[in-house]
Amino acid sequence: MRRAELEHLIRAAGRIASERELIVIGSQSVLGQFPDAPVALLMSMAADLYSLARPELADEVGAAIGEGSAFHERHGYYSRGVSPETATLHAGWRVMV
């Protein structure tokens, strides 16, 4: 996945959740700081994300733009709606891009 594709997923998830702030976790989060990351880091076609204010909408995001969805079939990449509990992160982890 390239940075532009991740941004597309973020916009789509934001529309679904009616939110502007989304958290990306997992391997694709590297694209926030390193938009031109090495190819080895761009192999995944899925991004794990959730709405900061409304993480309970993860299932709706996953259904609309998740694996096997029309979005996935059309674009070749997809989002997994996850929750804040999906990752264990250290204090101060949050980076705004």
DSSP file (Angstrom, degrees, kcal/mol; ACC not computed):
  #  RESIDUE AA STRUCTURE BP1 BP2  ACC     N-H-->O    O-->H-N    N-H-->O    O-->H-N    TCO  KAPPA ALPHA  PHI   PSI    X-CA   Y-CA   Z-CA
    1    1 A M              0   0    0      0, 0.0     2,-0.2     0, 0.0    43,-0.1   0.000 360.0 360.0 360.0 136.4    0.0    0.0    0.0
    2    2 A R     >  -     0   0    0      1,-0.1     4,-2.1    34,-0.0     3,-0.3  -0.547 360.0-103.4 -96.4 165.9    1.2    3.5   -0.9
    3    3 A R  H  > S+     0   0    0     32,-0.6     4,-2.7     1,-0.2     5,-0.2   0.893 120.8  54.9 -57.5 -43.2    0.6    6.7    1.1
    4    4 A A  H  > S+     0   0    0      1,-0.2     4,-1.8     2,-0.2    -1,-0.2   0.870 108.1  49.6 -61.4 -36.6   -2.1    7.9   -1.3
    5    5 A E  H  > S+     0   0    0     -3,-0.3     4,-2.3     2,-0.2    -1,-0.2   0.902 110.2  50.0 -69.5 -40.8   -4.0    4.6   -0.9
    6    6 A L  H  X S+     0   0    0     -4,-2.1     4,-2.5     1,-0.2    -2,-0.2   0.921 109.8  51.0 -61.7 -43.4   -3.8    4.9    2.9
    7    7 A E  H  X S+     0   0    0     -4,-2.7     4,-2.5     1,-0.2    -1,-0.2   0.881 108.0  53.2 -61.7 -37.4   -5.1    8.5    2.7
    8    8 A H  H  X S+     0   0    0     -4,-1.8     4,-2.5     2,-0.2    -1,-0.2   0.926 109.7  47.9 -62.1 -45.1   -7.9    7.2    0.5
    9    9 A L  H  X S+     0   0    0     -4,-2.3     4,-3.0     2,-0.2     5,-0.2   0.906 110.6  51.7 -62.1 -41.7   -8.8    4.6    3.2
   10   10 A I  H  X S+     0   0    0     -4,-2.5     4,-2.5     2,-0.2    -2,-0.2   0.923 110.8  47.6 -62.8 -44.2   -8.7    7.2    5.9
   11   11 A R  H  X S+     0   0    0     -4,-2.5     4,-2.0     2,-0.2    -1,-0.2   0.927 113.8  47.8 -61.8 -43.9  -11.0    9.6    4.0
   12   12 A A  H  X S+     0   0    0     -4,-2.5     4,-2.1     1,-0.2    -2,-0.2   0.929 113.4  46.5 -64.1 -45.4  -13.4    6.7    3.3
   13   13 A A  H  X S+     0   0    0     -4,-3.0     4,-2.6     1,-0.2    -1,-0.2   0.880 110.0  55.0 -64.4 -37.6  -13.4    5.6    6.9
   14   14 A G  H  X>S+     0   0    0     -4,-2.5     5,-2.1    -5,-0.2     4,-0.9   0.884 107.9  48.7 -62.9 -38.9  -13.9    9.2    8.0
   15   15 A R  H  <5S+     0   0    0     -4,-2.0     3,-0.2     3,-0.2    -1,-0.2   0.912 112.0  49.1 -66.1 -41.7  -17.0    9.5    5.9
   16   16 A I  H  <5S+     0   0    0     -4,-2.1    -2,-0.2     1,-0.2    -1,-0.2   0.923 120.1  36.1 -63.8 -43.9  -18.4    6.2    7.3
   17   17 A A  H  <5S-     0   0    0     -4,-2.6    -1,-0.2     2,-0.2    -2,-0.2   0.510 103.6-128.4 -86.6  -5.4  -17.7    7.3   10.9
   18   18 A S  T  <5S+     0   0    0     -4,-0.9     2,-0.3    -3,-0.2    -3,-0.2   0.906  71.1 120.5  53.6  43.5  -18.6   10.9   10.3
   19   19 A E      < -     0   0    0     -5,-2.1    -1,-0.2    -6,-0.2    -2,-0.2  -0.949  57.1-157.7-135.8 153.8  -15.2   11.7   11.9
   20   20 A R  S    S+     0   0    0     -2,-0.3     2,-0.7     1,-0.1    -6,-0.1   0.621  77.6  72.3-103.8 -19.2  -12.1   13.5   10.9
   21   21 A E        +     0   0    0     -7,-0.1    31,-2.4     2,-0.0    32,-0.5  -0.880  58.3 166.5-106.1 116.0   -9.6   11.9   13.4
   22   22 A L  E     -A   51   0A   0     -2,-0.7     2,-0.5    29,-0.2    29,-0.2  -0.931  27.6-136.6-125.3 150.5   -8.7    8.3   12.8
   23   23 A I  E     -A   50   0A   0     27,-3.2    27,-1.9    -2,-0.3     2,-0.5  -0.919  12.4-158.8-108.5 128.6   -5.9    6.3   14.3
   24   24 A V  E     +A   49   0A   0     -2,-0.5     2,-0.3    25,-0.2    25,-0.2  -0.931  17.1 175.2-106.2 125.7   -3.9    4.0   12.1
   25   25 A I  E     +A   48   0A   0     23,-2.5    23,-0.8    -2,-0.5     3,-0.4  -0.766  38.1  36.6-120.9 170.9   -2.1    1.1   13.8
   26   26 A G  S >  S-     0   0    0     -2,-0.3     3,-1.7     1,-0.2     4,-0.3  -0.341 110.8 -28.5  84.0-166.6    0.0   -1.7   12.5
   27   27 A S  G >  S+     0   0    0      1,-0.3     3,-1.2     2,-0.2    -1,-0.2   0.787 130.1  58.7 -60.8 -33.2    2.4   -1.9    9.6
   28   28 A Q  G >  S+     0   0    0     -3,-0.4     3,-1.6     1,-0.3    -1,-0.3   0.642  84.3  81.0 -75.7 -11.2    0.7    0.8    7.5
   29   29 A S  G X> S+     0   0    0     -3,-1.7     3,-1.6     1,-0.3     4,-0.6   0.749  76.6  74.2 -64.0 -21.3    1.2    3.4   10.3
   30   30 A V  H X> S+     0   0    0     -3,-1.2     4,-2.8    -4,-0.3     3,-0.5   0.798  82.5  69.2 -59.8 -27.5    4.8    3.8    9.1
   31   31 A L  H <4 S+     0   0    0     -3,-1.6    -1,-0.3     1,-0.2    -2,-0.2   0.701  86.6  67.3 -68.3 -18.4    3.4    5.7    6.1
   32   32 A G  H <4 S+     0   0    0     -3,-1.6    -1,-0.2    -4,-0.3    -2,-0.2   0.930 117.0  22.2 -65.0 -44.6    2.4    8.6    8.3
   33   33 A Q  H << S+     0   0    0     -4,-0.6    -2,-0.2    -3,-0.5    -1,-0.2   0.773 134.6  37.6 -92.6 -29.8    6.0    9.4    9.1
   34   34 A F    ><  +     0   0    0     -4,-2.8     3,-1.3    -5,-0.2    -1,-0.2  -0.704  60.0 172.4-125.8  79.5    7.7    7.9    6.1
   35   35 A P  T 3  S+     0   0    0      0, 0.0   -32,-0.6     0, 0.0    -1,-0.1   0.755  84.7  47.6 -61.6 -23.8    5.5    8.4    3.0
   36   36 A D  T 3  S+     0   0    0     -3,-0.1     3,-0.1   -34,-0.1    -5,-0.1  -0.285  84.9 165.4-109.6  46.1    8.2    7.0    0.8
   37   37 A A    <   -     0   0    0     -3,-1.3   -34,-0.1     1,-0.1     5,-0.1  -0.165  48.3 -81.7 -59.7 154.8    8.9    3.9    2.9
   38   38 A P    >   -     0   0    0      0, 0.0     3,-2.3     0, 0.0     4,-0.3  -0.232  41.5-111.4 -57.4 148.7   11.0    1.1    1.4
   39   39 A V  G >  S+     0   0    0      1,-0.3     3,-2.0     2,-0.2     4,-0.2   0.815 115.0  66.6 -52.9 -36.0    9.0   -1.3   -0.7
   40   40 A A  G 3  S+     0   0    0      1,-0.3     3,-0.5     2,-0.2    -1,-0.3   0.768 101.6  49.5 -59.7 -24.8    9.4   -4.1    1.8
   41   41 A L  G <  S+     0   0    0     -3,-2.3    -1,-0.3     1,-0.2    -2,-0.2   0.433 103.7  61.1 -92.5   0.1    7.2   -2.1    4.2
   42   42 A L  S <  S+     0   0    0     -3,-2.0    -1,-0.2    -4,-0.3    -2,-0.2   0.208  70.7 101.7-110.3  14.2    4.5   -1.5    1.6
   43   43 A M        +     0   0    0     -3,-0.5    -1,-0.1    -4,-0.2    -2,-0.1   0.799  57.2  90.4 -74.7 -29.9    3.5   -5.1    0.9
   44   44 A S        -     0   0    0     -3,-0.2    -3,-0.0     1,-0.1    33,-0.0  -0.389  55.8-162.0 -70.1 144.0    0.3   -5.2    2.9
   45   45 A M        +     0   0    0     -2,-0.1    33,-2.6   -44,-0.1     2,-0.4   0.171  69.6  76.5-107.1  14.5   -2.9   -4.3    1.2
   46   46 A A  E     - b   0  78A   0     31,-0.2     2,-0.4   -45,-0.1    33,-0.2  -0.965  59.0-161.3-128.0 143.9   -4.8   -3.7    4.5
   47   47 A A  E     - b   0  79A   0     31,-1.7    33,-2.7    -2,-0.4     2,-0.6  -0.989  14.3-141.8-122.4 133.0   -4.7   -0.8    7.0
   48   48 A D  E     +Ab  25  80A   0    -23,-0.8   -23,-2.5    -2,-0.4     2,-0.3  -0.825  39.4 150.1 -92.7 122.1   -5.9   -1.2   10.6
   49   49 A L  E     -Ab  24  81A   0     31,-2.1    33,-2.0    -2,-0.6     2,-0.3  -0.978  25.1-171.3-150.3 162.2   -7.7    1.9   11.8
   50   50 A Y  E     -A   23   0A   0    -27,-1.9   -27,-3.2    -2,-0.3     2,-0.3  -0.986  35.8 -98.0-150.5 157.7  -10.4    3.2   14.0
   51   51 A S  E     -A   22   0A   0      3,-0.4   -29,-0.2    -2,-0.3     6,-0.1  -0.611  26.9-143.5 -74.9 130.5  -12.2    6.5   14.7
   52   52 A L  S    S+     0   0    0    -31,-2.4    -1,-0.1    -2,-0.3   -30,-0.1   0.929  99.8  32.8 -61.8 -46.2  -10.7    8.3   17.6
   53   53 A A  S    S+     0   0    0    -32,-0.5    -1,-0.2     1,-0.2     3,-0.1   0.761 132.1  30.3 -82.9 -26.2  -14.0    9.6   18.9
   54   54 A R    >   +     0   0    0      1,-0.1     3,-2.0     2,-0.0    -3,-0.4  -0.449  60.1 156.5-134.6  62.1  -16.2    6.6   17.8
   55   55 A P  G >   +     0   0    0      0, 0.0     3,-1.6     0, 0.0    -1,-0.1   0.711  67.5  77.5 -62.4 -18.2  -14.2    3.4   17.9
   56   56 A E  G 3  S+     0   0    0      1,-0.3     3,-0.5     2,-0.1     4,-0.2   0.616  80.4  70.8 -67.0  -9.8  -17.4    1.5   18.3
   57   57 A L  G <>  +     0   0    0     -3,-2.0     4,-2.4     1,-0.2    -1,-0.3   0.307  63.9 108.2 -87.4   9.9  -17.9    2.0   14.5
   58   58 A A  H <> S+     0   0    0     -3,-1.6     4,-2.7     1,-0.2    23,-0.3   0.877  76.3  51.6 -55.0 -41.9  -15.1   -0.4   13.6
   59   59 A D  H  > S+     0   0    0     -3,-0.5     4,-2.3     1,-0.2    -1,-0.2   0.887 109.4  49.8 -65.7 -38.0  -17.5   -3.1   12.4
   60   60 A E  H  > S+     0   0    0     -3,-0.3     4,-2.0    -4,-0.2    -2,-0.2   0.908 111.7  48.4 -66.3 -41.3  -19.3   -0.6   10.1
   61   61 A V  H  X S+     0   0    0     -4,-2.4     4,-2.8     1,-0.2    -2,-0.2   0.946 112.6  48.8 -62.2 -47.9  -16.0    0.6    8.7
   62   62 A G  H  X S+     0   0    0     -4,-2.7     4,-1.4     1,-0.2    -2,-0.2   0.876 111.1  49.8 -60.7 -39.0  -14.9   -3.0    8.1
   63   63 A A  H  < S+     0   0    0     -4,-2.3    -1,-0.2    -5,-0.2    -2,-0.2   0.889 116.6  41.0 -67.2 -38.6  -18.1   -3.9    6.4
   64   64 A A  H  < S+     0   0    0     -4,-2.0     7,-0.6    -5,-0.2    -2,-0.2   0.884 137.3   9.6 -80.4 -39.5  -18.0   -1.0    4.1
   65   65 A I  H  < S+     0   0    0     -4,-2.8    14,-2.5    -5,-0.2    -2,-0.2   0.107 103.3 111.8-130.4  22.2  -14.3   -0.9    3.1
   66   66 A G  S >< S-     0   0    0     -4,-1.4     3,-2.2    12,-0.2     6,-0.5  -0.147  78.9 -49.3 -89.4-175.2  -13.0   -4.1    4.5
   67   67 A E  T 3  S+     0   0    0     12,-0.3    -1,-0.2     1,-0.3     3,-0.1  -0.309 127.1  13.0 -57.6 130.7  -11.7   -7.3    3.0
   68   68 A G  T 3  S+     0   0    0      1,-0.3    -1,-0.3    -3,-0.1    -5,-0.0   0.373  97.1 130.9  83.6  -4.0  -14.1   -8.7    0.4
   69   69 A S  S <> S-     0   0    0     -3,-2.2     4,-2.4    -7,-0.1    -1,-0.3  -0.259  76.0-106.9 -74.7 167.4  -16.1   -5.5    0.2
   70   70 A A  H  > S+     0   0    0      1,-0.2     4,-2.4     2,-0.2     5,-0.2   0.873 123.4  56.5 -60.0 -36.9  -16.9   -3.7   -3.1
   71   71 A F  H  > S+     0   0    0     -7,-0.6     4,-2.8     2,-0.2     5,-0.4   0.940 107.9  46.9 -58.7 -48.7  -14.3   -1.1   -2.1
   72   72 A H  H  > S+     0   0    0     -6,-0.5     4,-2.8     1,-0.2    -2,-0.2   0.919 112.6  49.0 -60.0 -45.8  -11.7   -3.8   -1.8
   73   73 A E  H  < S+     0   0    0     -4,-2.4    -1,-0.2     1,-0.2    -2,-0.2   0.890 115.6  44.4 -62.5 -39.3  -12.6   -5.4   -5.1
   74   74 A R  H  < S+     0   0    0     -4,-2.4    -2,-0.2    -5,-0.2    -1,-0.2   0.894 127.9  24.5 -72.7 -41.7  -12.6   -2.0   -6.9
   75   75 A H  H  < S-     0   0    0     -4,-2.8    -3,-0.2     2,-0.3    -2,-0.2   0.676  93.1-126.8-104.9 -20.1   -9.3   -0.6   -5.4
   76   76 A G  S  < S+     0   0    0     -4,-2.8     2,-0.3    -5,-0.4    -4,-0.1   0.514  82.6  75.4  85.5   3.7   -7.3   -3.7   -4.4
   77   77 A Y        -     0   0    0     -6,-0.3     2,-0.3    -5,-0.1    -2,-0.3  -0.941  57.3-177.6-141.3 164.1   -6.7   -2.6   -0.8
   78   78 A Y  E     -b   46   0A   0    -33,-2.6   -31,-1.7    -2,-0.3     2,-0.4  -0.933  21.6-113.0-155.6 172.1   -8.9   -2.4    2.3
   79   79 A S  E     -b   47   0A   0    -14,-2.5     2,-0.6    -2,-0.3   -12,-0.3  -0.886  12.5-147.0-115.2 145.6   -9.3   -1.4    5.9
   80   80 A R  E     -b   48   0A   0    -33,-2.7   -31,-2.1    -2,-0.4     2,-0.6  -0.968  21.4-136.4-106.7 119.7   -9.7   -3.6    8.9
   81   81 A G  E     +b   49   0A   0     -2,-0.6     2,-0.2   -23,-0.3   -31,-0.2  -0.667  37.4 170.2 -74.5 119.2  -11.8   -1.8   11.5
   82   82 A V        -     0   0    0    -33,-2.0   -24,-0.1    -2,-0.6   -20,-0.0  -0.614  26.5-118.1-122.1-179.1  -10.1   -2.4   14.8
   83   83 A S    >   -     0   0    0     -2,-0.2     3,-2.1   -33,-0.1     4,-0.4  -0.759  31.4-102.9-119.3 167.0  -10.4   -1.0   18.4
   84   84 A P  G >  S+     0   0    0      0, 0.0     3,-0.6     0, 0.0    -1,-0.0   0.773 120.7  60.4 -58.9 -24.5   -8.1    0.9   20.7
   85   85 A E  G 3  S+     0   0    0      1,-0.2    -3,-0.0     3,-0.1     0, 0.0   0.515  80.0  88.0 -81.3  -4.3   -7.4   -2.3   22.5
   86   86 A T  G <  S+     0   0    0     -3,-2.1     2,-0.4     1,-0.1    -1,-0.2   0.875  93.1  37.1 -62.8 -38.0   -6.0   -4.0   19.4
   87   87 A A  S <  S-     0   0    0     -3,-0.6     2,-0.7    -4,-0.4    -1,-0.1  -0.904  72.0-140.3-118.9 144.5   -2.5   -2.7   20.1
   88   88 A T        +     0   0    0     -2,-0.4     2,-0.3     0, 0.0    -3,-0.1  -0.918  35.0 178.1-100.1 115.9   -0.6   -2.3   23.3
   89   89 A L        -     0   0    0     -2,-0.7     3,-0.1     1,-0.0     2,-0.0  -0.852  27.9-108.3-124.2 153.9    1.4    0.9   23.0
   90   90 A H    >   -     0   0    0     -2,-0.3     3,-1.3     1,-0.1    -1,-0.0  -0.316  49.9 -80.9 -76.1 161.3    3.7    2.9   25.3
   91   91 A A  T 3  S+     0   0    0      1,-0.3    -1,-0.1     2,-0.1     0, 0.0  -0.340 118.3  24.4 -59.9 139.6    2.7    6.2   26.9
   92   92 A G  T 3  S+     0   0    0     -3,-0.1    -1,-0.3     1,-0.0    -2,-0.1   0.665  80.5 134.1  80.2  16.3    3.1    9.1   24.5
   93   93 A W    <   +     0   0    0     -3,-1.3     2,-0.2     2,-0.0    -2,-0.1   0.761  34.5 106.9 -69.4 -27.1    2.7    6.9   21.4
   94   94 A R        -     0   0    0     -5,-0.0     2,-0.4     1,-0.0   -71,-0.0  -0.359  45.4-178.6 -68.9 123.4    0.3    9.2   19.6
   95   95 A V        -     0   0    0     -2,-0.2     2,-0.4     0, 0.0    -2,-0.0  -0.985  16.3-145.5-121.5 127.5    1.9   11.1   16.7
   96   96 A M              0   0    0     -2,-0.4    -2,-0.0     1,-0.1     0, 0.0  -0.786 360.0 360.0 -94.9 134.2   -0.2   13.5   14.7
   97   97 A V              0   0    0     -2,-0.4    -1,-0.1     0, 0.0     0, 0.0   0.340 360.0 360.0-121.6 360.0    0.5   13.8   11.0
